[in-house]
Amino acid sequence: MPRQTILLTGATGHLGATIAKDILGRPDAPRLRLLVRNDDKLRKLAASDRSMEPLLGCERVVTDIRHASTIERSVAGDEAVTQMC
């Protein structure tokens, strides 16, 4: 059975990054796609906190949540969407 795919928004914020790290640490971790506004911020987060490095292995969609057409394409094929504010 293929792994579930989850799109997580807000992955560069404190709460979103912590949840992403928790999801990736599970033995049955789903495929995680991260929606980020700024990919550099994710790299800086991983550089400043080595426990966040697994986030760099996730597929990333670089866009703003306010761009509806990009969001529609981003969620295609995902089984779940989780938004962190």
Secondary structure, 3 states (H helix, E strand, C coil): CCCCEEEEECCCCHHHHHHHHHHHCCCCCCEEEEEECCHHHHHHHHHHCHHHHHHHHCEEEECCCCCHHHHHHHHCCCCEEEECC
